[in-house]
Amino acid sequence: MPKLPAAQLPSPRVLSRSIAVELLTEDVAVGVETTVSYTSRDPYALSVLFHIPGDVPVLWRIDRETVLAGSLAATGEGEVRVLPAPEGKVLLRLGPAGHCAMVRCVREELSRLVRDTLALVPQGTEERHIDWQPLLDSLRR
């Protein structure tokens, strides 16, 4: 089967930013160093890397639309929920109910980051940034 010419992909665009988050326990809020990254090659998701002292970093992938919507009203399902919180904060519930981590961060900081990703890859243009060729190649085998 002949190989179809690959569509020209836009140059990859990447954003990475440290943000202040607090892991909420029953007794105390603990600051956790956190890096949020975004790449136009995976345009629908944010990669959130929690640097846990003395442990292996924990990576969560969160839909950027869920983050943006969750800053206004509770949203998400399954293992990722985003909820507005008092005093200009947002809560991220990560993991299954009953065995989850609650993380709190500043709403405006997280919203600004998502808006910056939308400047890199506007809503509705995401599919133009995905390299589909590896998947197509694997299906041809």
DRENRO-551204 format. One record per residue (C-alpha): residue number from 1; x, y, z. Coordinates in Angstrom, 3 decimals, m for minus. Each point is the difference from the previous one (the first is absolute). Last residue first. Layout:
<sites>
  nr     east    north       up
 NUM        X        Y        Z
...
</sites>
This chain:
<sites>
  nr     east    north       up
 141    1.536   m3.540    9.751
 140   m2.162    2.782   m1.478
 139   m1.576    0.844    3.363
 138    3.429    0.721    1.509
 137    0.822    2.458   m2.800
 136   m3.309    1.833    0.510
 135    0.718    0.357    3.709
 134    3.533    1.267   m0.624
 133   m1.315    2.422   m2.677
 132   m2.669    1.711    2.119
 131    2.271    2.848    1.100
 130   m2.441    2.196    1.897
 129    0.148    3.765   m0.529
 128   m2.826    0.329   m2.537
 127   m2.306   m1.938    2.344
 126    0.226    2.776    2.599
 125   m1.386    2.769   m2.199
 124   m3.482    0.239    1.560
 123    1.173    1.793    3.118
 122    3.115    2.044   m0.714
 121    3.450   m1.630    0.225
 120    2.769    2.309    1.273
 119   m2.384    2.734    1.214
 118   m2.212   m2.725    1.490
 117    3.034   m1.266    1.917
 116    0.468    3.494    1.462
 115   m3.682    0.033    1.026
 114    0.616   m3.289    1.849
 113    2.923    1.550    1.887
 112   m2.029    3.084    0.840
 111   m2.797   m2.202    1.370
 110    2.473   m1.862    2.252
 109    1.454    3.206    1.435
 108   m3.435    1.619    0.284
 107   m1.456   m2.953    1.926
 106    2.827   m0.210    2.572
 105    0.668   m3.607    0.915
 104   m1.439   m2.775    2.144
 103    0.716   m3.726   m0.316
 102   m2.203   m2.749    1.359
 101    1.422   m3.481   m0.388
 100   m2.323   m2.931   m0.496
  99   m0.707   m3.365    1.532
  98   m3.651    0.393    1.061
  97   m1.082    1.158   m3.425
  96    2.474   m1.186   m2.630
  95    3.045    2.112   m0.704
  94    0.675    3.707   m0.337
  93   m2.323    2.587    1.496
  92    1.236    3.385   m1.179
  91   m1.224    2.951    2.045
  90    0.040    3.560   m1.290
  89    0.666    3.152    2.017
  88   m1.202    3.595   m0.111
  87   m0.827    0.236    3.719
  86   m2.515   m2.858    0.010
  85    0.272   m3.028   m2.296
  84   m0.935   m0.714   m3.606
  83    0.000   m3.690   m0.845
  82    1.999   m2.199   m2.347
  81   m0.594   m3.744   m0.063
  80    2.332   m2.647   m1.439
  79   m0.280   m3.705    0.847
  78   m3.427   m0.577   m1.473
  77   m1.766    3.151   m0.991
  76    0.807    3.611   m0.703
  75   m1.717    3.204    1.016
  74   m0.911    2.092    3.008
  73   m0.702    3.551   m1.106
  72    2.065    3.077   m0.943
  71    3.626   m1.168    0.394
  70   m1.187   m3.412   m1.092
  69   m0.759    1.265   m3.509
  68    3.631    1.005   m0.592
  67    1.438   m3.151    1.539
  66   m2.447   m2.234   m1.851
  65    0.830    1.748   m3.277
  64    3.717   m0.638    0.595
  63   m0.534   m3.752    0.394
  62    2.211   m1.268    2.806
  61    3.002   m2.298   m0.195
  60    1.357   m0.887    3.435
  59    3.654   m0.708    0.775
  58    1.371   m0.877    3.448
  57    3.676    0.629    0.730
  56    1.803   m2.944    1.661
  55    0.394    0.519    3.722
  54    2.216    1.785    2.513
  53   m1.835    3.293   m0.403
  52   m3.006   m0.360   m2.352
  51    0.569    1.888   m3.264
  50   m3.518    0.111   m1.452
  49    0.000    0.031   m3.805
  48   m3.127    1.297   m1.721
  47   m0.124   m0.711   m3.728
  46   m2.713    2.092   m1.636
  45   m2.131   m1.557   m2.695
  44   m1.888    0.684   m3.226
  43    2.896    1.064   m2.206
  42    2.277   m3.023    0.232
  41    2.439    1.082   m2.740
  40   m0.696    3.615    1.069
  39    1.857   m0.695    3.201
  38   m1.033    0.993    3.501
  37    1.789   m0.185    3.316
  36   m1.016    0.655    3.603
  35    2.749   m0.321    2.589
  34   m0.762   m0.461    3.691
  33    1.962    0.453    3.216
  32   m2.312   m1.157    2.784
  31   m1.138    2.207    2.868
  30   m1.698   m1.948    2.781
  29   m3.478    0.960    1.243
  28   m0.676   m1.375    3.468
  27   m2.084   m2.327    2.144
  26   m2.162   m2.183   m2.220
  25    2.462    0.393   m2.865
  24   m0.079    2.532   m2.799
  23    2.879    0.054   m2.466
  22    0.739    3.633   m0.681
  21    0.954    1.418   m3.354
  20    2.284    2.790   m1.201
  19    0.656   m0.079   m3.721
  18    3.097   m0.700   m2.058
  17   m0.442    0.614   m3.720
  16    0.608   m1.841   m3.231
  15   m1.272    0.947   m3.455
  14    0.865   m1.737   m3.254
  13   m0.735    0.691   m3.637
  12    0.711   m2.551   m2.706
  11    0.336    1.479   m3.490
  10   m3.241   m0.254   m1.946
   9   m0.545   m3.351   m1.674
   8    0.103   m0.329   m3.767
   7   m2.242   m2.851   m1.002
   6    1.874   m3.181   m0.750
   5   m0.195   m1.288   m3.557
   4   m1.892   m3.287   m0.139
   3    2.105   m3.151    0.012
   2   m0.785   m2.418   m2.777
   1   m1.492   m3.377    0.960
</sites>
